[in-house]
Amino acid sequence: MVTYPGKGLHGQAVEEIGRRIIRGDHPPGSVLHPDQLEAELGVSKTVVREAMRVLASKGLIESRQKRGTTIRLRAHWNLLDSDLLRWQGSSAPTEGFLEDLAEVRAIVEPAGARLAATRRTESDLAAMRRALDAMAAAGSDADAMVEADLAFHRALLDATHNELLSRMEVVIEAGLGIRDRIVHGAQHFSDSVPVHQELLSAIEAGDPDAAVAAVESLLTQASEDLAAVQSRDQHDEDTTAAVQEESP
């Protein structure tokens, strides 16, 4: 079984089985066999049973007499669950999934920026400044850049002082984290510090319209960076395929 740092056997079993389901290794309607999972993962019946209970709570599986444990249709999955979002993003996210996340960000973050501009406290501004400083210091360190970017947007939503909107960080961080790891991992991205500084300045000034304009500019840049990486990757794949076809 693949190990996941910081997780016990139970957590590792949830991670591994969950990722398999999300990847499509076990398609909807198929049956999961606990004894087979025990052997494959090298864990006890109790570990698998508890893992199944967690996955059922996330809407991925259901158990019925005579039918056993089956994978539920995607329509029943709790797609806003933080684990499901992470699993979908960690294994070659589909274009449709990336588009869905981008659309959610485009709905939530401008509204969040507008509220933050009128409700932010000094503590909120300090959190955003720290994140922005960390972004500037990250340089070419992709992991540090991703963490700083996530911290900035988390602070932005917290500055709305709307508990429900703050909880949207689960979706925002999923979309942002996936995009950042693709873009920053490829070392092909625009300098994101200036546009984040523009957003912070608008929030500091208490200017809702400027904050919305800044976050929309930020989202446009993020989409363009991602499209550039995807275009380059597609070009590389096409070039490789063409070379292979020409080879004797």
C-alpha positions in Angstrom: 0.0 0.0 0.0 1.2 3.5 -0.8 2.0 5.3 2.5 0.8 8.8 3.3 2.9 10.6 5.9 1.1 11.5 9.1 -1.7 9.0 8.6 -2.2 5.7 10.5 -3.2 2.5 8.8 -6.9 3.5 8.9 -6.2 6.8 7.2 -3.9 5.3 4.7 -6.6 2.7 3.7 -9.1 5.5 3.3 -6.6 7.4 1.1 -5.7 4.5 -1.1 -9.2 3.1 -1.6 -10.6 6.6 -2.1 -8.0 7.5 -4.7 -8.7 4.3 -6.6 -12.4 5.1 -6.8 -11.8 8.6 -7.9 -9.3 7.4 -10.6 -11.9 5.0 -11.9 -10.1 1.8 -10.9 -13.4 0.8 -9.4 -16.2 2.3 -11.6 -19.7 3.1 -10.4 -21.7 -0.1 -9.9 -18.7 -2.3 -9.4 -18.3 -4.4 -6.2 -15.6 -3.9 -3.6 -14.4 -7.1 -2.0 -13.2 -6.4 1.6 -11.1 -9.6 1.7 -9.3 -8.6 -1.5 -8.6 -5.2 -0.2 -7.2 -6.6 3.0 -4.8 -8.7 1.0 -3.8 -5.9 -1.4 -3.3 -3.3 1.3 -1.9 -5.7 3.9 -4.3 -4.5 6.6 -6.8 -6.1 9.0 -10.5 -6.6 8.5 -11.1 -3.9 11.1 -9.0 -1.3 9.2 -10.9 -2.0 6.0 -14.3 -2.0 7.7 -13.5 1.4 9.3 -12.2 2.8 5.9 -15.4 1.6 4.2 -17.4 3.5 6.8 -15.6 6.7 6.1 -15.9 6.3 2.3 -19.6 5.6 2.7 -20.0 8.9 4.7 -18.5 10.7 1.7 -21.1 9.1 -0.6 -18.6 7.0 -2.6 -19.9 3.6 -1.6 -22.9 1.8 -0.2 -23.4 -1.6 1.4 -26.5 -3.7 0.9 -27.4 -7.2 1.8 -26.9 -9.7 -1.0 -25.2 -7.0 -3.1 -22.2 -6.3 -1.0 -20.4 -3.0 -1.1 -20.7 -1.2 -4.4 -19.4 2.1 -5.9 -22.2 4.7 -6.1 -22.9 6.9 -9.1 -20.9 10.1 -9.2 -24.1 12.1 -8.6 -24.1 10.7 -5.1 -20.5 11.7 -4.2 -19.9 14.5 -1.8 -17.9 16.5 -4.3 -17.3 19.3 -1.9 -15.6 17.0 0.6 -12.0 18.2 1.1 -10.6 14.7 0.6 -12.6 14.1 -2.7 -11.4 17.5 -4.0 -7.8 16.6 -3.1 -8.0 13.1 -4.6 -9.5 14.5 -7.9 -6.8 17.0 -8.1 -3.9 14.8 -7.3 -4.3 12.2 -10.1 -4.2 14.0 -13.5 -7.3 16.2 -13.0 -9.6 16.3 -16.0 -10.1 19.5 -18.1 -13.8 19.5 -17.0 -12.8 19.4 -13.3 -10.4 22.2 -13.7 -13.0 24.3 -15.5 -15.5 23.7 -12.8 -13.0 24.8 -10.1 -12.2 27.9 -12.2 -15.8 28.8 -12.4 -16.4 28.4 -8.7 -13.4 30.7 -8.0 -14.8 33.3 -10.5 -18.0 33.3 -8.5 -16.7 33.2 -5.0 -13.5 35.3 -5.0 -14.8 38.6 -6.4 -17.6 38.5 -3.9 -15.1 37.7 -1.2 -12.9 40.6 -2.2 -15.8 43.0 -2.2 -16.7 42.1 1.3 -13.1 41.9 2.5 -12.6 45.5 1.4 -15.3 46.8 3.8 -14.9 44.3 6.6 -11.1 43.6 6.9 -9.4 44.2 10.2 -5.7 45.0 10.9 -5.3 41.3 11.8 -6.7 40.3 8.4 -4.4 42.7 6.5 -1.4 41.5 8.5 -2.1 37.9 7.5 -2.4 38.9 3.8 0.9 40.9 4.1 2.7 38.0 5.6 1.5 35.7 2.8 2.5 38.3 0.1 5.9 38.6 1.7 6.3 34.8 1.6 5.3 34.8 -2.1 7.9 37.4 -2.9 10.5 35.4 -0.9 9.6 32.0 -2.5 11.4 32.7 -5.8 11.6 29.6 -7.9 10.6 27.3 -4.9 7.3 25.9 -6.3 6.2 24.4 -2.9 6.9 27.6 -1.0 5.0 29.6 -3.7 2.0 27.3 -3.6 1.8 27.5 0.2 2.1 31.3 0.3 -0.5 31.6 -2.4 -2.9 29.4 -0.5 -2.3 31.4 2.7 -3.1 34.7 0.9 -6.4 33.5 -0.5 -7.3 31.8 2.8 -6.7 35.2 4.5 -8.8 36.9 1.9 -11.8 34.7 2.6 -11.3 35.0 6.3 -11.4 38.8 5.9 -15.0 38.6 4.7 -16.0 37.6 8.3 -18.7 35.4 6.8 -18.4 31.9 8.3 -20.0 30.2 5.3 -17.9 32.1 2.8 -14.8 31.2 4.8 -15.7 27.6 4.5 -15.4 27.9 0.7 -11.7 27.8 1.2 -12.0 24.1 0.8 -13.0 24.5 -2.8 -10.8 27.6 -3.5 -7.7 25.9 -2.1 -8.4 22.8 -4.1 -8.7 24.7 -7.4 -5.8 27.0 -6.5 -3.6 24.2 -5.2 -4.1 22.1 -8.4 -3.5 25.1 -10.7 -0.4 26.2 -8.7 1.2 22.8 -8.7 0.7 22.4 -12.5 1.9 25.9 -13.3 4.7 26.4 -10.7 5.8 22.8 -11.1 6.4 23.5 -14.8 8.3 26.7 -13.9 6.2 28.6 -16.5 4.2 31.4 -14.8 3.9 35.1 -14.6 5.1 37.0 -11.6 2.0 36.8 -9.4 3.2 39.2 -6.7 2.2 42.5 -8.4 -1.4 41.4 -9.0 -1.7 40.1 -5.4 -0.2 43.4 -4.2 -2.8 45.3 -6.2 -5.6 43.3 -4.6 -4.1 43.8 -1.1 -3.8 47.6 -1.8 -7.5 47.8 -2.8 -8.6 46.0 0.3 -6.4 48.1 2.5 -7.9 51.2 0.9 -11.4 49.9 1.6 -12.3 50.1 -2.2 -14.7 47.3 -3.0 -14.8 48.0 -6.8 -11.0 48.1 -7.1 -10.8 44.9 -5.1 -13.2 43.1 -7.4 -11.2 44.4 -10.5 -7.9 43.2 -9.0 -9.2 39.7 -8.2 -10.7 39.4 -11.6 -7.3 40.4 -13.1 -5.6 37.8 -10.9 -8.0 35.1 -12.0 -7.4 36.0 -15.7 -3.7 35.8 -15.2 -4.1 32.4 -13.4 -6.1 31.0 -16.3 -3.7 32.3 -18.9 -0.7 30.7 -17.1 -2.5 27.4 -16.9 -3.5 27.5 -20.5 0.1 28.3 -21.5 1.4 25.2 -19.6 -1.3 23.0 -21.1 -0.6 24.3 -24.6 3.1 23.7 -24.2 2.5 20.2 -22.8 0.2 19.4 -25.7 2.8 20.7 -28.2 5.5 18.5 -26.6 3.2 15.4 -26.8 2.4 16.1 -30.5 6.1 16.6 -31.3 7.0 13.3 -29.5 4.2 11.5 -31.4 5.4 12.9 -34.7 9.0 11.9 -34.1 7.9 8.4 -33.1 5.8 8.0 -36.3 8.8 9.1 -38.4 11.2 6.7 -36.7 11.9 3.5 -38.8 
